[in-house]
Structures are given as C-alpha cells and as structure tokens.
Amino acid sequence: MPNPITAGRRHYEDLSNGERIALGPRKVTKRDIVAFATEFDPFPFHLDEKAARQSLLGGLAASGWQTGALSLRMLVDEFLSKVASMGGLGFTDLKWKKPVMKNDTISGTATITALRRSQTHPEMGILTLALDMRNQKGQQVMTLNLANLVEVRDPTAPILEDAHEEPAQ
C-alpha cells in the first residue's frame, strides 16, 4: 500500500547517479556563530573575537559542527524534504578544509554518487551523497559523504545491479 505521507515525493526510482543538487547560500553572522558555540562548542575562538584573532583561526570562526549543521539544513531544504527519505545511515570522510569565518556565505553541492537497493529490505534504497561546501570566494570549507535510506515506490520490482539498468531479457 502506498505511503500517503511520501506519495508526492521523489522515490528511489526517481533518482540518478551523478545528479547534482545546489545548496544554499547561507550567510553566517557573528550572532549565529556565538549562539551556536555558546550552546554546543564553547571554545574561545567561536565566542570571543579578541581570543579568536589570537588563535590559529585568526578571527571569529564557526564551529565545524555548525558548518555541518547548516549544510544539512540546506540539504533538507533543497533535496531531502522532497524525497521519500526514511532517515540517515551516517556519514564518512568528513573534512573541514577551511574555517567558516564571521560574515562568510556558504553554499555548495550535493552529488548522488551511489544508489543501491537493500538486499534485506526491498522497500528501501540506499542513497549516497557527496557534499562539497564552499565559501563566497569559492574556497572549499567542508566535504563529507552521507548515506540515506529512501523509500522504494515498488518493493516487488526486481533488485538490479545498477538502479537504472533494464532487466536482462
């Protein structure tokens, strides 16, 4: 029986390897940085401009976790809220390449790098996305690979090696 909650969303069958999703932009202000750091990452270089100038970062910088959270928010806004997402499986290869500084604007892309059907749960597909986040100067600030479960529209369809191959005749 079709899921009424996800009926109008894109399903596993609607996705393609290589598809790119534009994310952002989002300006990161001093207020944003301090508010996040106060609650979740209270290091001086995230809270105090003077201390931040004297740090390795050279100025007030967002927590890497804030960069990740903002990136996930952009991914939800632009893609995951339009897909029959069943939840995340985790991430790999997280790299903070350059700090996001006060008043930087971040944006990026998410690229579908893999699609496969679950062997044990035919109603689920596994989507892998590569995120590439950059600042307003085009400098890479963060990368990561994210795995997400996506609902399959027709769980009775055969599981193919490649999600977009036709069955052998």
Residue pairs with C-beta under 8 A, 6 or more apart in sequence:
2 153
3 84
3 151
6 84
6 151
9 82
9 83
9 84
10 82
10 83
10 84
11 83
11 84
11 125
11 150
11 151
11 152
11 153
12 84
12 115
12 117
12 124
12 125
12 127
12 150
12 151
12 152
12 153
12 163
13 152
13 153
13 154
13 157
13 163
14 153
15 83
15 112
15 115
15 125
15 127
15 150
15 163
16 112
16 115
16 164
17 112
17 113
17 114
17 115
17 163
17 164
18 111
18 112
19 111
19 112
20 109
20 110
20 111
20 112
21 75
21 78
21 79
21 109
21 110
21 111
21 129
22 78
22 107
22 108
22 109
23 71
23 74
23 75
23 78
23 107
23 108
23 109
23 110
23 131
23 133
24 74
24 105
24 106
24 107
24 108
24 133
25 105
25 106
25 107
25 136
26 70
26 73
26 74
26 105
26 106
26 107
27 103
27 104
27 105
28 62
28 66
28 70
28 100
28 101
28 102
28 103
28 104
28 105
28 106
29 102
29 103
30 49
30 60
30 102
30 103
32 62
32 66
33 46
33 60
33 61
33 62
33 63
33 66
33 102
34 46
34 47
34 60
36 46
36 62
36 63
36 65
36 66
36 69
37 43
37 46
37 47
37 62
37 63
37 66
38 47
40 63
40 65
40 66
41 63
41 65
41 66
43 63
44 51
44 52
44 55
45 51
45 52
45 55
45 56
45 57
45 60
45 61
46 52
46 60
46 61
46 62
46 63
48 60
49 59
49 60
49 102
52 58
52 59
52 60
52 61
53 59
57 99
57 101
59 101
59 102
60 101
60 102
61 99
61 100
61 101
61 102
62 70
62 99
62 100
62 101
62 104
64 96
64 99
64 142
66 100
67 96
67 100
67 106
67 133
67 141
67 142
68 94
68 142
68 144
70 106
71 106
71 108
71 131
71 133
71 142
71 144
74 107
74 108
75 110
75 129
75 131
75 146
78 110
79 110
80 148
83 127
83 150
84 150
84 151
84 153
85 148
85 149
85 150
85 151
86 124
86 148
86 149
86 150
86 151
87 148
87 149
88 146
88 147
88 148
88 149
89 126
89 147
89 148
89 149
90 146
90 147
91 144
91 145
91 146
91 147
92 144
92 145
92 147
93 143
93 144
93 145
94 142
94 143
94 144
95 142
95 143
95 144
96 141
96 142
97 139
97 140
97 141
97 142
97 143
98 135
98 139
98 140
98 141
99 141
100 106
100 135
100 141
101 135
104 135
104 136
104 141
105 135
105 136
106 133
106 134
106 135
106 136
106 141
107 133
107 134
108 131
108 132
108 133
108 134
108 142
109 131
109 132
110 129
110 130
110 131
110 132
110 146
111 129
111 130
111 132
112 127
112 128
112 129
113 128
113 129
113 130
113 145
114 126
114 127
114 128
115 125
115 126
115 127
115 128
115 163
115 164
116 125
116 126
116 163
117 124
117 125
117 126
117 152
117 159
117 160
117 163
118 124
118 125
118 126
118 149
119 159
122 152
122 155
122 156
122 159
123 151
123 152
123 155
124 149
124 150
124 151
124 152
125 149
125 150
125 151
125 152
125 163
126 147
126 148
126 149
126 150
127 147
127 148
127 149
127 150
128 145
128 146
128 147
128 148
129 145
129 146
129 147
129 148
130 143
130 144
130 145
130 146
131 142
131 143
131 144
131 145
131 146
132 140
132 143
133 140
133 141
133 142
133 143
134 140
134 141
135 141
158 167
160 167
